Amino acid sequence: MFAHRSERQFAELLDFYGVEWRYEPRTFVLARNASGEVTEAFSPDFYLPRFDRYVEITTVHQKHITGKNAKVRRLRECYPDVDVVVLSRRDYRRLLGKYGFEDASGGQGDLTRTGAGAG
């Protein structure tokens, strides 16, 4: 279901705290060609209905982050009322640490409560 293990981890974190979420529930059209065909679109990773906020997790290589940031800027231009935040790799790791989670399984990326920084 998830494109990257960080997305699965984020879903586990949301589940742990009882935050309702939807995975890639909407695709936003960002550009069309002269015949009206979609030439650019963007589907943020998560939607948090309670907060009416989309979350895009960007933990991949820097070369991909630039493209994602450009799409988020375009989304904000085309849909100014849509609330979207981008979590970079650094932001994501801070979030996990803040809520007392760590990647305890190496390759699998399952979250384990550590007790540190909870709250």
N, C-alpha and C positions, 0 to 999 in steps of 0.2 A: 504494500500500500504506500509506504513512504519512499521518497526518492533518496533519502540519506538518513543515516542512523541518528544524526542530530535532530532530525524532525521527529523520529520515534521517541527519543529522549525527552524532547520538549512536550510531546503528547503525554508521556508518563508523568512529567512534572505537573502539567495541568490536571491530569487525572488525580494525582496525589492530593492536590489542593482543592479538588472538586470544582474546577473551572470548566464550564461547558465550552467545547470547541468543535469546529468543523474543519476538515482537511480539504484544502483547495476547492471550496464550494462555488467559486465564481471566477470567471475569466473576464477580464476587462479588455475591451478592444481599444488599442492605442493608436492604430493607423489603418487606413484603407487605401487601396489604389484607386485609379480613376473609374474602374468598373464596380467599385464598392466591395471588392474582396478584401478580407482582413489580411493585412501585411505584417502587423505587429500586435501582439496581445500579451497579457500578463496575468498569471494566476498566483496570488500570494499564497503562501503555505498554509496559514491558519486564519480562521475567522473566530473571534471571541464574541458571541452574540450579546452577552451581558454588558460588554464594554463597547459594542459596535465598532470593533477595531480589528484590522487585519495585521498579521505578523508575518514578515518574511525573514527566514533564517538563512544567513549567508555565512557558512563556515567553510566554504571551499576556497580554492586558490585565489589570490589577489586578481589575476587576470579575468576571472569570472565576476568578481565583485563589482568591477567598473561597469560592466554591462547591466547587472542587476540594479545598481544604483541609478543608471540612466533610465531604466524602465520605471523605477519607482518615481523618479522626477517627472517622467511623462505621464504616469498615472495621476500624480497630484495635479498636473496641468489640466488633464482631460476630465478629471473627477475631483474637483476641489473639496467636495463634502465627504470624501472617503478618507477615513483615518487609517493610515498604514504606518507601521514602524518597521525598521530594519534592524535585526540583531546581527552584528558582525561576529566573527569568531571570538574576538576578545569580549564583546558584550555577552555572548552566550556563555562563555566560561565563567564570567563574573556572576551571571544569573544563577548558574548551577551552584557556585560556591556560596553565594549569599543565602541560598535556601538549604544549604547543608547537603548537597548531593555531589557525588563524584562519579566518574566513569570507572567502576570497579571491576569490569569484566574484560578489559583490554579490547579485543576485536569486536565483541558483541555490543558493547555500549549500553548495557543495562544500568539503570540508576539504582544506587543504594544510598539510603539515608545514613549520613555520617554523624549527625548531631551537632556538628560545628556550623556556626553561622545561621542556625535556624531562627525563623521569626519574621 
